Amino acid sequence: MVGKRIMVGEFGRPHGVRGLLRLRAFTADPAAITAYGPLSDEAGARHFRLTLKGPDLVAVEGINDRDAAQRLTGTKLFVAREALPPTDEEEFYLTDLIGLAAVTEAGGALGVVRAV
């Protein structure tokens, strides 16, 4: 689906006084989150450029103090689906399951996947 955005992470609490933030990445390789280009918030209104500073620590361009970092805590981070690497055969992203029919082994309908 063109234009679909995928949640790839979430800002955690600030670290230190210079604006660094903990990052909860939902990607297979947490360091890869910085390679997808600018990330946006859920509304698509704010965009963020990240620099990895540690295994779960990032600097956000334009965020230079703890107060500014604190305001970002809990912000969910999204990227355009097209920015993610293609999947291998028999591989998929969890978000690709949304909208699929769930059935029993015998083929009986259970419902539709709404969230993962």
C-alpha angles and dihedrals in degrees: 000000000000114000095019114145123211126207107237102169151339134235114245129194124318120268117212127334101289099077102267117149136202111243127209104202121197094195126107088243109035091202090059092071089083091056096061094078125240114356123212137208122252094273092047089235099114126047127202134199112201133201116197112235099170141346092295102006129098141178114221117212109252095015108110107156141045095251093056090046091050090058089059095052110123094017110144115224124221136188132188111267089234091062092064119090116259117263125243122244110288089017128107143168115254090239088062088069093066110106095020121126116252113216138173121249087262091055098256115150117251099170141266127304106248101171142000 
